Amino acid sequence: MKRYKREDILLVYSSRTGNTKKVAEAIAGALGIPALPVEAQPSPAGRGLVIAGFWVDRGTADAKMKAYLEHLQGKSVALFATLGADPASDHAAACRERATALLGAGCTVEGTFLCQGKVSEQVVAQMKTMFPPGHPHALTPEWMTRLAQASSHPDEEDLKRAQQYFLGFLAQDGAV
Ligand SMILES: Cc1cc2nc3c(=O)[nH]c(=O)nc-3n(C[C@H](O)[C@H](O)[C@H](O)COP(=O)(O)O)c2cc1C
């Protein structure tokens, strides 16, 4: 893992219901840098490492972060994401691959970190209304179990793991 001075790191995130923001702010706190929302379109110019966080929307990075990642050129990038599914699942691995493939020319991925994030109650309620029992996309018992598993995340443990992971990119004073 390459190491960077804190002023060389840009941390940008996209979050709809707050899960990814929570992880971003935990990482930012550990690294001593700001967590910048993607809506602010922070410039990566002059930064050695871009840490970019997104929420998984239908199997890939959400639209706002997708657009940001596509515009990065020749950057070292570390990705993090929150998703409803188990981070160790094949689905999560596929999401990670798809997000990595979005990066612009010459970018290299230095690391990725995934953690579960609860699906908002409002979204679950909408899904139940749109797909009532008997509908081909009705929520199956397996889905309900997955949603229940996600409902307590990101938790303190997830935040600590995220902090530890990204602290690995930070140079000790004077040791770049
Ligand atoms: C429209 C929509 C699509 C989603 N698609 C997926 C998906 O394909 N796979 C998955 O594991 N989670 C999916 N989720 C769950 C979110 O990725 C998860 O709840 C995430 O933590 C939300 O992050 P946020 O609170 O930062 O917006 C979806 C959620 C929504 C609202």
The ligand as a Tripos MOL2 file, in Angstrom:
@<TRIPOS>MOLECULE
LIG
   31    33     1     0     0
SMALL
NO_CHARGES

@<TRIPOS>ATOM
      1 C1        -32.6150    2.7510   -5.6050 C.3       1 LIG1
      2 C2        -31.7030    1.8740   -4.7520 C.ar      1 LIG1
      3 C3        -30.9720    0.8690   -5.3720 C.ar      1 LIG1
      4 C4        -30.1220    0.0490   -4.6140 C.ar      1 LIG1
      5 N1        -29.4110   -0.9440   -5.2280 N.ar      1 LIG1
      6 C5        -28.6620   -1.7860   -4.5010 C.ar      1 LIG1
      7 C6        -27.9650   -2.8700   -5.1150 C.ar      1 LIG1
      8 O1        -27.9860   -3.0790   -6.3250 O.2       1 LIG1
      9 N2        -27.2550   -3.6940   -4.3100 N.ar      1 LIG1
     10 C7        -27.1730   -3.5190   -2.9570 C.ar      1 LIG1
     11 O2        -26.5040   -4.3190   -2.3030 O.2       1 LIG1
     12 N3        -27.7780   -2.4790   -2.3410 N.ar      1 LIG1
     13 C8        -28.5250   -1.6240   -3.0810 C.ar      1 LIG1
     14 N4        -29.1720   -0.5780   -2.4570 N.ar      1 LIG1
     15 C9        -28.9300   -0.3190   -1.0340 C.3       1 LIG1
     16 C10       -27.9660    0.8720   -0.8080 C.3       1 LIG1
     17 O3        -26.7880    0.7180   -1.5670 O.3       1 LIG1
     18 C11       -27.5800    0.9910    0.6620 C.3       1 LIG1
     19 O4        -28.7220    1.1360    1.4710 O.3       1 LIG1
     20 C12       -26.5960    2.1510    0.8940 C.3       1 LIG1
     21 O5        -25.9900    1.9900    2.1600 O.3       1 LIG1
     22 C13       -27.2540    3.5370    0.8300 C.3       1 LIG1
     23 O6        -26.2440    4.4920    1.0890 O.3       1 LIG1
     24 P1        -26.5390    6.0080    1.5080 P.3       1 LIG1
     25 O7        -27.2720    5.9660    2.8260 O.co2     1 LIG1
     26 O8        -25.1940    6.6280    1.6120 O.co2     1 LIG1
     27 O9        -27.3860    6.6190    0.4360 O.co2     1 LIG1
     28 C14       -30.0120    0.2400   -3.2030 C.ar      1 LIG1
     29 C15       -30.7520    1.2730   -2.5800 C.ar      1 LIG1
     30 C16       -31.5820    2.0790   -3.3330 C.ar      1 LIG1
     31 C17       -32.3500    3.1890   -2.6660 C.3       1 LIG1
@<TRIPOS>BOND
     1     1     2 1
     2     2     3 ar
     3     2    30 ar
     4     3     4 ar
     5     4     5 ar
     6     4    28 ar
     7     5     6 ar
     8     6     7 ar
     9     6    13 1
    10     7     8 2
    11     7     9 ar
    12     9    10 ar
    13    10    11 2
    14    10    12 ar
    15    12    13 ar
    16    13    14 ar
    17    14    15 1
    18    14    28 ar
    19    15    16 1
    20    16    17 1
    21    16    18 1
    22    18    19 1
    23    18    20 1
    24    20    21 1
    25    20    22 1
    26    22    23 1
    27    23    24 1
    28    24    25 2
    29    24    26 1
    30    24    27 1
    31    28    29 ar
    32    29    30 ar
    33    30    31 1
@<TRIPOS>SUBSTRUCTURE
     1 LIG1         1 GROUP 0 **** ****
